Amino acid sequence: MTKVNIVFLLLTSLFLLFFFISSIFEREKRAAIVSSLFLGINIIFWFALIEYNHLKTILYLNKILIIGFVAFIFLSLIKFFPEKEKEDLDNVELFDERDHMFSRNNLQYYPEIMGKYYKDNPDKKKIDEKIHKLPELGEEGAKYYDLYHSKIADASFRILDRTTFLVEGEHSKIQKKTEPEKVTETIKFIAKYYGAVDVGITKLKPYHYYSYHGRRAENWGEKIIQRHKYAIVIIVKMDYDMIKKAPTLPVILESSRQYVEAAKIAHIIAEYIRVLGYDARSHVDGNYEIIAAPLARDAGLGEIGRLGILIHPDYGPRVRISAVTTNLKLIESPKKDFNYIQEFCKFCKKCAYNCPTKSISLDDRPPIIRGFRHWSIKMESCYAFWKKIGTDCAFCIRSCPFTKKNTLLHKLVRFYISRNTINQRIALFFDDIFYGRNYKIESNNSSSFSILKKF
């Protein structure tokens, strides 16, 4: 065997061994089995060449390998994607929060408001009545209901509801003179110090806001007025092992936990700004005036994917978002090009294929909705499924290749797919081999509850 053969044997074997070890630590059983099989085949193949010992064949193979390897490295590093379509976001039709499925579900508890809404939207009444009859999240009757654990998520959401008074507040009458660079740095420190994995700042645009309030009875139907100039967007990540158990009960435990964490950070930053003498409002689960995903995208924190939510470059869609809006002068975060994420979404479609209710579009490119091009899910079928199973599902999040842990292995893969579409198709092909394309939905919580022991 020549030195070239030995080098390729070592390189390929070390990579597959690295993949195998990484898969063991990530508890990815299929990936560990497949990588170990590939490792064995690789070693057998190269040692078979020793036994064969046909010099001309070995030299010919080495030429192919060297040329192929150089070409692979060269092509892998070239960055090329189709130019992103320019959008006119100045004339976007704003989304009315009253039309959101969460808001429409709440109507059943407020007959007077419900009458007003369905008078103006009779087409939504029939489907909403069916959804109203289903058990609420955390209530008995859902597929994954558990007397003890379901109530943890219920308690988390009730706490969020009771902290409404923290969203707004009086600011100090003495306004401190601050340096934008230093106060921006301090705010980012606060976010990270209290648990954020990422934070970005952007100037607010009209399309970042809902048009009217709709989630809460006390201000239902009130027009939302943009009174702030800047937004601080906070990202917290959900635990990978918990999300892997989607759509069983662990997923809503983790989702609700991170909504609480995101809210905590937003409330502290908003209060910090008020102490400095400036107005600020925190936007948290159940009490947003802004639409989180496009705001986070414009703050340089990711791209909106096929599943209709933000895909962060390191944590994929397994994130929760809160925000703070203010007139305190801040420094905007650099704009980042995450167009490669949306390009990957165009042909990946794992979230759509795995969605239990087929609520995610299979279109090859996003349609134009409300005046701009973006993917959007079918809220009614998605939310109805949530209520039937008693969790916020997250099967699309689990299915997304970007969801994987931010380990060295997956950092390398993420860099690889950020270069060009050819890389992306190769990566998806191997993702299907190592991790599978279709995921199983568990019939009950029994196999999922074991993960709770890690806490």
N, C-alpha and C positions, 0 to 999 in steps of 0.2 A: 504494500500500500504506500502511495506517495505521501509527501508532506501535505499536499493539498487535500487529499482524502482525510487525513488525520485532523486537519483544521476544521473541515466541514463536519466531521463526526463530532468533534468537541463542541463546536458552536451550536449545532442543531440539538445535540443531546443536552447541553447546559440550558438552552432556552426552554426545551420541553420539561426538563427537571424543575426549572424555575416556575414554569406554568403549573406544574403538578403541585409543588409546595404551596404556591399562592392559592390554588384552588382548595387545598386541604384547610388552610387557615380561614378561607372565606366560607367554608362548609358547602362548597359547590360540588356535590357528589358526582354528577354527570361529567363536569369538566375535569375532575380528578381522574376518573376512570378513562376518559377519552385521551387525556394527555399522557397517562401511563401506557396506554396501548400504543400511541404514536411513538413514545420513547422506546418501547421494546422493538417495534418495527424498524425504527431508525437504526438502532444498534445492530439488529440482525442484518439489515441491508448492507451496511458498511463492512461488517465482518464477512459477509458472503463474498464481497469483492476480493478479500484476502484469499479466500479459498479458491475462488475462480482464477485469480492471478493472471488475467489476460491483459498484458500491458497496453496493447493498442486500444482496447475497450476502455480501460481506466483513463488513459490519456485523453481519449475522445470525450468521455463523460466529464472529466475535469474542465476541459475547455468550455463545454456547455454550462457547467456549474459556475465557472468564473464569470463568463459573459452574462449569464442570467443574474448572478448576484449583483454585479456592477449595475446592470440595467435596472434591477429591482430597487437598489438604493437611490439611483438617480431619479427614477420615476416617482418614487415614494416621497422625495423631498420637494418636488415641483408643486408649487401652490397654484391651483387654477380651479375656479368655480365660475359659473355664469354670472354676469353682472347682476346685482340685485335690482329688481324693478323699483323704479322711483315711485314714491307715493305722495299724493297730495293729502296730507293729514289736516289741513286747515278747514276742510269742509266735511269732516267726518260727522255722521249722525251719531249723537251721543246715546249711550245705552241707558235706558230707564231702569233703575234698580227694582221698580215695582214688577217688572217682567221677569226678574230672576226667580228661579225655582224655589230658592230658600224663602223669598218674600211671598211667593204665591202659596207656599205650604203654610205659612203663618196666618194667612187670611181666615182659615177655619176658626180661629180663636177670636176674631173680631168681625162679627156679622155685618156691622154698619159699613166698615171699610170694604169687606168682601162684596157687598151689594154694589158699591161704587165701581169697584174694579171690573166685575163681570158685566156690568152695564156697558162699559167701554170696550171690554174684551170678551164678548160672548163665545168666541171660538176656543177660548182656553178653559171654559167652565167644565165641560164634560170630562176632559182628561184630568183636570185638577181634582174633581170630586172623587175620582177613582184613587188618586194618590192620597187624598185626605183620609180615606178609609184604612190605609195601611198603618201599622204600628210606627210610632216615632222612634228615632234612634235612641237606644237605651231602654226601650220598653219591651215587655214580654210579648212573644208572638213572632219575633223575627228569627230567621234561620240560625244565626250565631249568638242569640241572646244567652247571657249567663247572669244569674242573679247578682253575683258578687262583682264580676269584672266589668260588665256593661255599665254599671252605675259609676265606675271611675270616670269614664268618658263623659257621662251625663253630668257628674259633679264639676268636671273641668269646664264644660260649656256654660254651666250655670254660674260659675265664678266669673267667667268672661263677661257674661250678661250683667252681673252685679257690679262690675267695675266700670260701667259706663261713665260714671262721674269723673273718672280719671282722663277721659278723652280730651276734654277741654278744661281750662282753668284760668284764673286770673294771673296775669304776669306781674312781676315787680314793677313798681312805678318808677324806679330809678333804673334807667337803661344803661347798661355797661357798654363802653366803647370797645368793640372787639376787632381783632385782626382776622379777616376771613380765612387765611391759611391756618392760623393756630386754632381757631375755634372749630374748623372743619376737621383738623387732625384730632382734636380732643373728642369730638362727637364720634368719630370712627373708633377711637380708643374705647369709649363707653360701650359702644355696640359690641365690640369684640370681647371686652372685659366681662360683660354680662352674658356672653354665650353665642353671639352671632358668628357665623362662619364667613360671612361676607357682608359688605355694606357699600352702597353707592349713593351718589347725590346727583340730581338733575333739576333743571328748571321745569316748572310745571307748564303744561299745555292744556287747552280746553278738553282735548280728547282723553286726557288722563282721568277725567271725572265722570261719575254718573250724572245724568241730567236731573233726576228727582230721587229723593229718599224713598225707600220702599221696604226696608228690612224691619224697621221698628215702628210700633203703632203711634208713639208720641210725635213723630215728625213725618209720618207717612204722607207722601204726596207733596212735600215741601220742595221747592226748587233749590238745587245745590248751587251755591255761589262760590266761585273761585276767589278766595281772598288772600292766598299766599303765593309766593313766587318760587320757593324751593321745596323739594321733597328729599327726605332722607329715607332710603329704602333698606330694610333690614332682612337678611336671609338667615334662617336657622335650618339645620338639616335634620331629617328624620332618620332614625336608626335603621341601617340596612337590613339587619336580621329580622326586625319587626315588620318591615315592609315586604320582605320575602314571604311572609305568612299571609299576605293579602289573598283573598278578601276576608279572611277570618278575623276574629275579634282583636288580636294584637294590633292590627292596622289602625283602628279607631282610637285605641289607647295611645298609640304613638302620635297620631295626627293631632288629637286634642292636647296632648302634652306639649307639643311644639307650638301649637297656637297660643297656649298660655305663655310659653317662653318668649315667643316673638312679641306678644302683647306687653310682657314685663319690660322688655328692652325699649320698646317704643314709648311706653309711659314714662320711663326714667329719662329718656332723652328729651321728650316734650317738656317735662318738668324742669330739667336742666336749662333749657332754652328760656323758659318762663322766669327762672331765677335770674337770668341775665337781663331780663326786662323786655323780652320779645314774645309776641303771640305765637302759639304753636298748638297744633292738634295732632293727636295720635290716631292712626287708622289701624284697627285690629279686627280680628274675626268677629263678625256680627255687627260691626260698626265702622265700615269703610265708607268714605265719600269718594275715594279714588278706586280705580280698577287696577289691581295689584300687578298683573302680568305685564301689560304694556309699560307701566311705570318702571318696573324693575328692568325691563329690556332697555329702556332709554337711559337708565342709570348705569348701564354697562355691566349688567349682572347675568346676561344670558339671552336666549331667544325663545320666542313662543313656538312650541312644537305642534305636531299633528294632534296631540291629545288636548290642546286648547289651553295649556298652562305653561308657565315658565320652565325652560330646561336650562339649568345652571351648568356651566362648562365642567365643573368638578363633581357635582352631586346629582346632576340630571334633574328630573322632576320631583325627586324626593326631598323637596324643600317646602317650608312655609314662610310666608311673607307678611311683614307689617311695615308701616311707614309713619313718618312724621312730616307734616307740612308746616312751613314757617316763612316769615319774612326776614329772618336773620340772614344776613348776607353770607353765603357759603361759596366754596369752590366746587364747581361741577366735576364729577369723575370723568376721566377720559372715555371717549366713545370707543367701543371695541367692536370688531367685526366678528360676529358669531353666525354669519350667514351659512357657514358649513353645517350648523346644526339643522337648520331648516332644509338644506339640500339633502341631508341624510334622511330626514323625515319623509321626503317625497317618495322614496322607494322602500324604506324599511318596513313600515306599516305593521310592526309587531303589536303595537297597542291596539290598532283597529282589528286585527285578526283575533286577538285574545279577548277583546271586550265582550263580556257575557251578554250584553244587550245590543251589540252592534250600533252603539251610539256614536262611534268615532268614524269620521269620513274616510273612505278609501280613495278619494280623488287624488290624482297625481300631483296636483298643485292646489294651493288654497283658493277657495272661491272669494268673490268680492261680496262682503257683507257690511252693511252700514257705511259703504263708500270706500272701504279699503280691503285689501286682500289678506285674509287670515282664516285659519281653520277654527271651527267651532263645533262643539259636541251637541248632541240632542239631549237637552237638559231633562226633558220629561221622562224619557225611558231610563236615563242614567239615575236620576234621583229616586224614581220608583223602585229600582233595584236596590238602592241603598236601604230604603225603608223595609224592603222584603227580607234583607239579610241582616239588618241591624248594625251595619258598619258603613264607613264611607268608601268601601270597595277598594280603590287604589290598585286594581288589577292592571290597569294601563300603566301605572307608575312602576309596578313590579316588572312588567314585560319590557319596558324601555331599556335598550342596551346602555344608555347613559346613566342608569340608576346604580350601576355597580360601584363597589367601594373605590375610594380614591387612592388605591394602592399604586406602587411603582408600575406594576404590570398594566393596569388600566390607564395610568397616566401616559404610558408609551402608546397605547392603542388610541387614546384620545388625540394625542399629537399626530399620530399617523392619519387618522380620518379627517384631521383639520387641514390636510394639504390638498386633496383633490378627490373627485368622485370615484375614480378607479380604486383608490385606496379604500374608500367607504364601502364599495361593493365587495371587495375582497374581505374586509373586516366583518361585514354582515354575514358573508358566506361561512366564515369560521366561527362567528358567534352562534350561528344556527347549529353547527356541528358540535361545538363544545358545550353550549348551554341549552340548545333546543329552540324550536320556534313556537311551539304550542305548550302552554303551561296548564297544569292540572288544578282544578278548583276543589279544595277539600270539602267533604260533606259535613264536617263538624269541627269544633275547636280542639279536639283532644290532642291531635298531633302538633298543634300550634302552640299550646300553652307551655310546652317545655322550654320555649325561648324566654319566657318570663323569668326563669330561674337565673338568668345572667345578671339581673338587676339586684 
